[in-house]
Amino acid sequence: TLAQPRWVEIVPALHRAALEAKSRAATSSADLSPIDFVLADVHERRDLLLDVDVCFCYSTAFSASGPYLSQLSMTFGLGMHEGTRVMTVDKMLLSDGPWQFDEIGSIEAKNSEVG
C-alpha cells in the first residue's frame, strides 16, 4: 500500500492555486483520490518525506551545482526511506553522502518552460 498522496509546495501562490484547483475538482463528478496539500519547505520539514514512496519533483527552480541537485539530494537522502522512487525534471540527484540514488532511467525532452 502506498502512502497518502501529498503535494508540498514552498511558493504560497502556487499552493493557493493547487487548493483552488482541488476545490474546483471536488465540485465535478470526477472520482478524486484524496490528497493533502502542504505549504512548506522540505529542507526545513524533512518529516514530510518520511513516508514518501513515490516523489515527483519539478526541480527547475531548485538550487543546483551543474546538473546536480546537491541540497535537495541531501534533504531527500536524509529524509526519505530506502526504496523511495524519485522523478526529477531538468536536474539529477547526487549520491554524495551516506545515501545512494540509482538512476532507473531518463528521458530527454524539451521543456518549453526552461528551454
Secondary structure by P-SEA (a helix, b strand, c coil): ccccbbbbbccaaaaaaaaaaaaaaaaccccccbbbbbbccccccccccccccbbbbcccccccccccaaaaaaaaaacccccbbbbbccbbbbccccbbbbbcbbbbbbccccc
